[in-house]
């Protein structure tokens, strides 16, 4: 028999998960799922470090269920499209599907829908990496054009010579760096 976890979330204590609970239990039964556990919490969807979400993901790793049923995808995450898609991909890699009750097109138990969704995820991830790279390059170019130097500051020759002398006399890298007020990496690179 197929087993499902049900995840319920509201953002504030003024809200209740009751509106989600009954319909999702009925939905699971209609779809032929045995409910493993109902995870419910009051927490912002903007944070991925949520107690019940973490418990559910740990149980997913243990293969306690094969599907997660949510009212809507924003109940699972509101961290933005890319992070949400990464979560779906991670769950898929564990063999766990996600079904959204109010978004019938979001049902990764369907192999075709899952493949399309994963293709979109990988495309979005690639585009985001490229955007980050382009922004970084543009920022570095702007700084160079302003005449600013990039990288670790150059230390005076006397600091380099003193560091070499201390190391030769048996002083450790960290101690030498502390004495000269320089980075331990600088000292170890000598």
Backbone torsions as a table, in degrees:
resi	resn	phi	psi	omega
1	UNK	NA	144.1	177.8
2	UNK	-72.6	141.9	-179.0
3	UNK	-121.3	138.0	-178.4
4	UNK	-129.7	148.1	168.0
5	UNK	-100.8	143.7	175.5
6	UNK	-112.5	128.5	-179.6
7	UNK	-114.8	120.7	179.6
8	UNK	-117.2	135.4	178.7
9	UNK	-147.0	137.7	168.6
10	UNK	-126.4	159.1	-173.7
11	UNK	-86.4	-31.6	-175.6
12	UNK	-132.6	161.6	178.1
13	UNK	-66.9	-14.3	177.7
14	UNK	-78.9	-10.2	-179.9
15	UNK	-104.6	166.0	179.1
16	UNK	-133.5	151.1	178.6
17	UNK	-87.4	-1.8	-177.0
18	UNK	-57.4	-36.5	-179.5
19	UNK	-64.2	-27.2	179.8
20	UNK	-88.6	-37.0	-169.2
21	UNK	-57.2	-61.4	-176.3
22	UNK	-56.6	-53.4	-179.3
23	UNK	-60.2	-35.7	-179.0
24	UNK	-73.1	-34.4	175.6
25	UNK	-63.4	-45.6	178.3
26	UNK	-63.9	-42.4	179.1
27	UNK	-59.5	-45.6	179.7
28	UNK	-60.7	-44.3	-179.7
29	UNK	-62.6	-44.5	179.0
30	UNK	-60.9	-34.8	-179.1
31	UNK	-84.8	-0.2	176.8
32	UNK	82.5	25.7	179.4
33	UNK	-97.7	139.2	167.0
34	UNK	-88.2	128.7	-178.2
35	UNK	-81.4	117.0	178.2
36	UNK	-71.2	-50.2	-177.7
37	UNK	-164.2	150.0	173.2
38	UNK	-104.7	117.3	177.5
39	UNK	-99.4	124.3	-179.6
40	UNK	-139.3	142.3	-179.3
41	UNK	-156.9	161.9	173.4
42	UNK	-110.5	107.1	-176.5
43	UNK	-164.9	155.7	177.2
44	UNK	-69.1	137.4	176.5
45	UNK	-77.8	-5.6	179.5
46	UNK	-78.1	-13.1	-179.9
47	UNK	-110.0	135.2	178.5
48	UNK	-87.9	-12.9	-179.7
49	UNK	-91.6	79.6	179.3
50	UNK	-118.8	138.1	-173.5
51	UNK	-54.9	-56.7	-176.3
52	UNK	-68.7	-36.1	176.3
53	UNK	-61.7	-44.7	179.0
54	UNK	-62.7	-40.9	177.0
55	UNK	-62.4	-42.7	-179.9
56	UNK	-64.3	-43.3	179.5
57	UNK	-65.1	-36.2	176.7
58	UNK	-64.5	-41.9	177.5
59	UNK	-66.9	-33.9	176.8
60	UNK	-63.3	-40.3	177.4
61	UNK	-61.0	-32.9	-180.0
62	UNK	-82.2	-0.2	-178.8
63	UNK	61.8	37.4	179.8
64	UNK	-71.5	-21.5	179.1
65	UNK	-151.1	165.7	-178.9
66	UNK	-114.9	-3.6	-179.1
67	UNK	-145.8	145.5	171.8
68	UNK	-114.1	129.7	178.0
69	UNK	-110.4	127.6	178.9
70	UNK	-126.3	158.5	176.7
71	UNK	-64.3	-47.7	176.0
72	UNK	-154.0	161.8	-175.9
73	UNK	-59.9	-31.7	-179.7
74	UNK	-69.5	-13.8	173.2
75	UNK	-71.7	-32.8	179.7
76	UNK	-76.6	-43.7	-178.6
77	UNK	-159.7	143.1	171.7
78	UNK	-126.8	31.6	-177.1
79	UNK	-88.3	8.1	-178.6
80	UNK	105.7	160.6	-174.0
81	UNK	-59.2	-46.9	-174.6
82	UNK	-64.1	-47.7	-179.6
83	UNK	-65.9	-37.9	178.3
84	UNK	-64.2	-43.3	179.1
85	UNK	-64.6	-36.9	176.9
86	UNK	-63.3	-39.4	178.3
87	UNK	-63.2	-43.9	178.8
88	UNK	-62.7	-40.2	179.1
89	UNK	-66.0	-42.2	178.6
90	UNK	-60.5	-45.5	178.2
91	UNK	-62.4	-42.8	178.6
92	UNK	-59.9	-41.3	178.6
93	UNK	-63.3	-25.4	177.1
94	UNK	-86.6	-3.8	-178.1
95	UNK	85.3	20.6	-179.0
96	UNK	-110.5	125.0	178.2
97	UNK	-92.0	163.7	177.4
98	UNK	-128.0	133.9	175.9
99	UNK	-123.8	129.7	175.2
100	UNK	-102.0	120.8	-178.5
101	UNK	-59.7	-45.1	-174.8
102	UNK	-92.5	-2.0	178.3
103	UNK	-127.8	80.4	-172.5
104	UNK	-58.2	-23.0	177.9
105	UNK	-72.6	-16.1	179.8
106	UNK	-99.2	86.0	-180.0
107	UNK	-143.0	95.8	-175.3
108	UNK	-81.6	7.7	172.1
109	UNK	-74.9	-20.7	176.1
110	UNK	-81.4	118.9	-174.6
111	UNK	-58.6	-41.6	-179.9
112	UNK	-65.0	-47.3	179.2
113	UNK	-61.3	-40.8	180.0
114	UNK	-63.3	-44.6	179.9
115	UNK	-64.0	-39.8	177.8
116	UNK	-64.7	-45.5	-179.8
117	UNK	-60.9	-43.8	179.8
118	UNK	-67.4	-34.0	175.8
119	UNK	-64.7	-42.2	177.9
120	UNK	-63.6	-42.8	179.7
121	UNK	-58.3	-50.0	-177.0
122	UNK	-65.6	-36.3	177.6
123	UNK	-65.6	-43.6	178.4
124	UNK	-64.5	-41.3	179.5
125	UNK	-62.8	-42.7	178.9
126	UNK	-63.7	-44.7	179.9
127	UNK	-62.3	-40.5	179.6
128	UNK	-65.7	-42.6	177.5
129	UNK	-60.2	-42.5	179.6
130	UNK	-64.7	-40.5	178.2
131	UNK	-63.6	-42.7	179.0
132	UNK	-61.9	-44.4	179.7
133	UNK	-62.2	-44.9	179.7
134	UNK	-62.3	-42.1	179.3
135	UNK	-65.2	-39.6	179.4
136	UNK	-63.9	-47.0	179.3
137	UNK	-61.6	-43.7	179.7
138	UNK	-62.9	-41.1	178.7
139	UNK	-65.0	-41.5	178.4
140	UNK	-66.3	-40.1	177.3
141	UNK	-62.2	-42.4	178.8
142	UNK	-61.2	-44.0	-179.6
143	UNK	-64.1	-42.0	178.6
144	UNK	-62.7	-41.6	-179.5
145	UNK	-66.0	-24.3	176.9
146	UNK	-81.8	-0.9	177.2
147	UNK	84.1	9.8	179.9
148	UNK	-85.3	145.6	178.9
149	UNK	-89.1	143.6	177.6
150	UNK	-103.9	157.6	176.7
151	UNK	95.2	-175.2	-178.6
152	UNK	-67.8	138.8	179.1
153	UNK	-65.8	144.0	177.8
154	UNK	-77.4	131.8	177.0
155	UNK	-90.7	150.8	178.5
156	UNK	-60.0	154.4	179.2
157	UNK	-53.9	-37.0	-177.2
158	UNK	-65.4	-31.7	178.2
159	UNK	-68.6	-43.9	178.5
160	UNK	-60.5	-46.0	-179.9
161	UNK	-63.3	-41.7	-179.6
162	UNK	-67.0	-38.7	177.9
163	UNK	-62.4	-44.3	178.6
164	UNK	-62.2	-40.1	179.8
165	UNK	-64.2	-45.7	179.8
166	UNK	-61.3	-43.8	178.8
167	UNK	-62.4	-42.1	-179.8
168	UNK	-63.1	-34.2	-179.9
169	UNK	-79.9	0.2	175.8
170	UNK	98.8	5.1	177.0
171	UNK	-73.6	137.7	-178.9
172	UNK	-70.3	165.5	-178.4
173	UNK	-60.6	-50.1	-177.5
174	UNK	-64.4	-41.9	179.8
175	UNK	-64.8	-42.4	177.7
176	UNK	-60.5	-44.9	179.1
177	UNK	-61.9	-41.3	179.6
178	UNK	-65.0	-45.5	-179.1
179	UNK	-59.8	-42.7	-175.7
180	UNK	-91.3	-3.3	-178.9
181	UNK	57.2	49.6	177.6
182	UNK	-128.9	172.8	179.5
183	UNK	-73.0	139.0	174.2
184	UNK	-59.1	-30.8	177.3
185	UNK	-63.9	-40.5	177.6
186	UNK	-59.9	-45.1	-178.5
187	UNK	-65.8	-43.3	-177.3
188	UNK	-68.8	-23.4	179.5
189	UNK	-80.6	-6.9	-178.1
190	UNK	-71.5	NA	NA
